[in-house]
Amino acid sequence: MNKVFLVLVISCFSLVSSISNAKNNVIFGGFSFGSILPDETISNNIFKENGGLLYINKLLVNKTKEISNNSFSINFDLLKDEANEEDQNIIVLALDNEYVNDVSIPGDNLTRTDIILNFQIIFFNAKNNFLTASIPLEISKNISSSKKLSKSQVKSEIKKMYENEVLKYYFELLNNFTLKSKFKNRIGITEVNFEDNAKENFRRYLNEKDIFLKNKFAKSLSSFIAFNNDIAIVPYGQDRTTNTLMLRFENTQREIKLPDPDYHLHLTIRGFKNVLFKEGNIDEQWIYGSYVNIKVIQPDNPDDNLKIKMDEKFKHGLNVELSKRSLENKESFEWIFFNDSLKMLFDNFSKQTIEFDKKWIKSSNDNKKIKKLFEGLKKIYESCK
């Protein structure tokens, strides 16, 4: 069974426009690569086998022509040298990350393959390379099979994702997206930290040292917050000494300048824990718990007592039923459940400013005044719209 999940993040920043309610002229820039190296991706191999970037750009052009948006119009002419600054907005679809992982449960003759494609629909000004707007798009596909997928099967699944889900949500996002003149405040994750328990679990369950692990967790939390609250999120930069986003555009590499957030989110992954909940004759139920701390700071607030808006611990438990024949190699596949639990925690946390869930809060946080903190956080989100 194939499952496709969608995480959308809309991040908007200062738009260069002489008239705030005028329709903005945008030049179509096609497909590009973000921070990821093209030669290391399956996507790039798919493009080469199907005519190069012309393959994906043809798909994008056809879909882009269907877009009807009152806030901007897209044309497909080359950017003219004499174009005014306000007419130098470029739109590209950039692949920012490609992740394929498979985990087998030998006792059940079952393999789960996770495919994650991270994109950013980027508007930027070609004259000053300043980010106009960013619409991150994450599409995840979970595939269950009796044995591990071959390389050609994985490639086929990714190709189908480009021709279906990627085009579908690319169109839906842009068709409904409104470019605005400016935003009063911005919010973004600026720190990701790992406590010792989390580091131990990473060593135990993750075979390779992932130098972009912090970036993946930041993207995940940002995605849920932005999608559920309809707010702008400044992209996370693992190295905060440079507020830029690398973009390979028209066979050149550009540094797209990012704004600084007014509100900082600090995410701490405290750790993970599993416990046996219920044991039967043929199966067992396990709870996979994830534990985090989320801190919201307004660094420039003149009142030191008001700088910290939230500094709270949260946890989430995922109930998983496992057959006893699969338990012998349990550690070889447990990370997928811890990771699922963490994503559910992020999702639930981000929804508390939309509709306060007393049942979830009771099981995840001990602060009796937490509702008031979420009400304050909701006001912050509103100020970032």
TAQUIDA-V453871 format. One record per backbone hydrogen bond with DSSP energy under -0.5 kcal/mol. NH is the residue of the N-H (numbers start at 1). CO is the residue of the C=O. E is the energy in kcal/mol with one decimal. If there is no record, write none. Layout:
nh=NH co=CO e=E
nh=NH co=CO e=E
This chain:
nh=3 co=142 e=-2.8
nh=5 co=140 e=-3.7
nh=7 co=138 e=-3.3
nh=9 co=136 e=-2.8
nh=11 co=9 e=-0.6
nh=11 co=134 e=-3.2
nh=12 co=10 e=-0.5
nh=13 co=132 e=-1.7
nh=15 co=181 e=-1.6
nh=17 co=15 e=-0.9
nh=22 co=19 e=-1.9
nh=24 co=71 e=-2.4
nh=26 co=24 e=-0.5
nh=26 co=73 e=-2.6
nh=27 co=89 e=-3.0
nh=28 co=75 e=-2.4
nh=29 co=91 e=-3.1
nh=30 co=91 e=-0.5
nh=32 co=93 e=-2.7
nh=33 co=248 e=-1.3
nh=34 co=95 e=-3.0
nh=36 co=95 e=-0.6
nh=40 co=37 e=-1.4
nh=41 co=38 e=-2.0
nh=45 co=41 e=-1.0
nh=46 co=42 e=-2.3
nh=47 co=43 e=-2.3
nh=48 co=44 e=-2.3
nh=49 co=45 e=-2.0
nh=50 co=46 e=-0.6
nh=50 co=47 e=-1.2
nh=51 co=48 e=-1.1
nh=52 co=47 e=-3.1
nh=54 co=51 e=-0.7
nh=55 co=52 e=-1.7
nh=56 co=52 e=-0.6
nh=57 co=53 e=-2.8
nh=58 co=54 e=-2.0
nh=59 co=55 e=-1.5
nh=60 co=56 e=-2.3
nh=61 co=57 e=-2.8
nh=62 co=58 e=-2.2
nh=63 co=59 e=-1.8
nh=64 co=60 e=-3.1
nh=65 co=61 e=-2.1
nh=66 co=63 e=-1.1
nh=67 co=64 e=-1.6
nh=73 co=24 e=-3.0
nh=75 co=26 e=-2.5
nh=83 co=80 e=-1.7
nh=87 co=84 e=-1.5
nh=88 co=85 e=-1.5
nh=89 co=25 e=-0.6
nh=90 co=124 e=-3.1
nh=91 co=27 e=-2.5
nh=92 co=122 e=-2.2
nh=93 co=30 e=-2.1
nh=94 co=92 e=-0.7
nh=94 co=120 e=-2.6
nh=95 co=32 e=-2.2
nh=96 co=94 e=-0.6
nh=96 co=118 e=-3.3
nh=97 co=118 e=-1.6
nh=99 co=116 e=-2.7
nh=101 co=114 e=-2.4
nh=103 co=112 e=-2.5
nh=105 co=110 e=-3.6
nh=106 co=104 e=-0.6
nh=108 co=105 e=-1.4
nh=109 co=106 e=-1.4
nh=110 co=105 e=-1.5
nh=111 co=145 e=-3.0
nh=112 co=103 e=-2.9
nh=113 co=111 e=-0.5
nh=113 co=143 e=-2.9
nh=114 co=101 e=-3.5
nh=114 co=112 e=-0.5
nh=115 co=113 e=-0.5
nh=115 co=141 e=-2.5
nh=116 co=99 e=-3.0
nh=117 co=139 e=-2.5
nh=118 co=97 e=-2.9
nh=118 co=116 e=-0.5
nh=119 co=117 e=-0.5
nh=119 co=137 e=-3.0
nh=120 co=94 e=-2.0
nh=121 co=135 e=-2.2
nh=122 co=92 e=-2.7
nh=122 co=120 e=-0.9
nh=123 co=133 e=-3.3
nh=124 co=90 e=-2.1
nh=125 co=130 e=-2.3
nh=126 co=88 e=-3.1
nh=126 co=124 e=-0.6
nh=129 co=125 e=-2.1
nh=131 co=257 e=-2.2
nh=132 co=123 e=-2.7
nh=133 co=123 e=-1.9
nh=134 co=11 e=-3.8
nh=135 co=121 e=-2.4
nh=136 co=134 e=-0.5
nh=137 co=119 e=-2.5
nh=138 co=7 e=-3.4
nh=139 co=117 e=-2.4
nh=139 co=137 e=-0.5
nh=140 co=5 e=-2.8
nh=141 co=115 e=-2.8
nh=142 co=3 e=-3.2
nh=143 co=113 e=-2.7
nh=143 co=141 e=-0.5
nh=144 co=1 e=-1.8
nh=145 co=111 e=-2.5
nh=154 co=150 e=-2.4
nh=155 co=151 e=-2.4
nh=156 co=152 e=-2.2
nh=157 co=153 e=-2.2
nh=158 co=154 e=-2.3
nh=159 co=155 e=-2.3
nh=160 co=156 e=-2.0
nh=161 co=157 e=-1.6
nh=162 co=158 e=-2.0
nh=163 co=159 e=-2.0
nh=164 co=160 e=-1.3
nh=166 co=161 e=-3.1
nh=167 co=162 e=-0.9
nh=168 co=164 e=-2.6
nh=169 co=165 e=-2.6
nh=170 co=166 e=-2.1
nh=171 co=167 e=-2.2
nh=172 co=168 e=-2.2
nh=173 co=169 e=-2.4
nh=174 co=170 e=-1.9
nh=175 co=171 e=-2.6
nh=176 co=172 e=-1.2
nh=177 co=173 e=-0.7
nh=179 co=177 e=-0.5
nh=180 co=178 e=-0.5
nh=185 co=383 e=-1.0
nh=188 co=263 e=-1.9
nh=189 co=234 e=-0.5
nh=190 co=265 e=-2.0
nh=191 co=265 e=-1.4
nh=193 co=267 e=-2.8
nh=195 co=269 e=-2.4
nh=198 co=270 e=-0.8
nh=199 co=195 e=-2.2
nh=200 co=196 e=-2.4
nh=201 co=197 e=-1.9
nh=202 co=198 e=-2.3
nh=203 co=199 e=-2.2
nh=204 co=200 e=-1.9
nh=205 co=201 e=-2.7
nh=206 co=202 e=-2.2
nh=207 co=205 e=-0.7
nh=210 co=208 e=-0.7
nh=211 co=209 e=-0.8
nh=213 co=210 e=-1.5
nh=216 co=212 e=-1.9
nh=217 co=213 e=-2.0
nh=218 co=214 e=-2.3
nh=219 co=215 e=-2.4
nh=220 co=216 e=-2.0
nh=221 co=217 e=-2.4
nh=222 co=218 e=-2.6
nh=223 co=219 e=-2.3
nh=224 co=220 e=-1.8
nh=225 co=221 e=-2.4
nh=226 co=222 e=-2.7
nh=227 co=223 e=-2.5
nh=228 co=224 e=-2.4
nh=229 co=225 e=-1.6
nh=230 co=226 e=-1.6
nh=231 co=226 e=-0.9
nh=232 co=384 e=-0.7
nh=234 co=187 e=-2.5
nh=238 co=236 e=-0.5
nh=240 co=238 e=-0.8
nh=242 co=239 e=-1.5
nh=244 co=242 e=-1.3
nh=245 co=256 e=-2.5
nh=247 co=254 e=-2.6
nh=248 co=33 e=-3.3
nh=249 co=247 e=-0.9
nh=249 co=252 e=-2.2
nh=252 co=249 e=-1.3
nh=254 co=247 e=-3.5
nh=254 co=252 e=-0.5
nh=256 co=245 e=-3.2
nh=256 co=254 e=-0.7
nh=257 co=129 e=-2.6
nh=257 co=255 e=-0.5
nh=258 co=243 e=-3.1
nh=262 co=186 e=-1.7
nh=263 co=186 e=-2.1
nh=264 co=297 e=-3.0
nh=265 co=188 e=-2.2
nh=266 co=295 e=-3.0
nh=267 co=191 e=-2.7
nh=267 co=265 e=-0.6
nh=268 co=266 e=-0.5
nh=268 co=293 e=-2.7
nh=269 co=193 e=-2.9
nh=269 co=267 e=-0.5
nh=270 co=268 e=-0.9
nh=270 co=291 e=-1.9
nh=271 co=291 e=-1.5
nh=273 co=289 e=-1.9
nh=275 co=287 e=-1.8
nh=277 co=275 e=-0.5
nh=277 co=285 e=-3.0
nh=278 co=285 e=-1.7
nh=280 co=283 e=-3.0
nh=284 co=322 e=-2.9
nh=285 co=278 e=-3.6
nh=286 co=284 e=-0.5
nh=286 co=320 e=-3.1
nh=287 co=275 e=-2.8
nh=288 co=286 e=-0.6
nh=288 co=318 e=-2.7
nh=289 co=273 e=-3.6
nh=289 co=287 e=-0.7
nh=290 co=316 e=-2.3
nh=291 co=271 e=-2.1
nh=292 co=314 e=-2.8
nh=293 co=268 e=-2.2
nh=294 co=312 e=-2.6
nh=295 co=266 e=-2.4
nh=296 co=310 e=-2.7
nh=297 co=264 e=-2.9
nh=298 co=307 e=-3.0
nh=299 co=297 e=-0.6
nh=301 co=298 e=-1.8
nh=304 co=302 e=-0.8
nh=306 co=303 e=-2.0
nh=307 co=304 e=-0.8
nh=309 co=296 e=-2.9
nh=309 co=307 e=-0.7
nh=310 co=296 e=-1.3
nh=312 co=294 e=-2.1
nh=314 co=292 e=-2.4
nh=315 co=364 e=-0.7
nh=316 co=290 e=-1.9
nh=318 co=288 e=-2.0
nh=319 co=317 e=-0.5
nh=320 co=286 e=-3.0
nh=320 co=318 e=-0.5
nh=322 co=284 e=-3.1
nh=322 co=320 e=-0.6
nh=324 co=282 e=-2.2
nh=326 co=323 e=-1.7
nh=327 co=324 e=-1.0
nh=329 co=326 e=-0.8
nh=330 co=327 e=-1.6
nh=332 co=329 e=-1.6
nh=333 co=330 e=-1.6
nh=334 co=330 e=-1.0
nh=336 co=333 e=-0.9
nh=337 co=334 e=-1.2
nh=338 co=334 e=-1.7
nh=339 co=335 e=-2.9
nh=340 co=336 e=-1.9
nh=341 co=337 e=-2.3
nh=342 co=338 e=-2.2
nh=343 co=339 e=-2.2
nh=344 co=340 e=-2.0
nh=345 co=341 e=-1.9
nh=346 co=342 e=-2.4
nh=347 co=343 e=-2.4
nh=348 co=344 e=-2.7
nh=349 co=345 e=-2.8
nh=350 co=346 e=-2.2
nh=351 co=347 e=-1.0
nh=352 co=348 e=-0.7
nh=352 co=349 e=-1.1
nh=354 co=351 e=-1.6
nh=355 co=351 e=-2.6
nh=358 co=356 e=-0.8
nh=361 co=357 e=-2.6
nh=362 co=358 e=-2.4
nh=363 co=359 e=-1.2
nh=364 co=360 e=-1.1
nh=364 co=361 e=-0.6
nh=365 co=361 e=-2.6
nh=368 co=366 e=-0.6
nh=370 co=367 e=-1.5
nh=372 co=369 e=-0.5
nh=373 co=369 e=-1.2
nh=374 co=370 e=-2.1
nh=375 co=371 e=-2.0
nh=376 co=372 e=-1.8
nh=377 co=373 e=-2.1
nh=378 co=374 e=-2.3
nh=379 co=375 e=-1.4
nh=380 co=376 e=-1.6
nh=381 co=377 e=-2.5
nh=382 co=378 e=-2.4
nh=383 co=379 e=-1.8
nh=384 co=380 e=-0.7
nh=384 co=381 e=-1.2
nh=385 co=382 e=-1.2
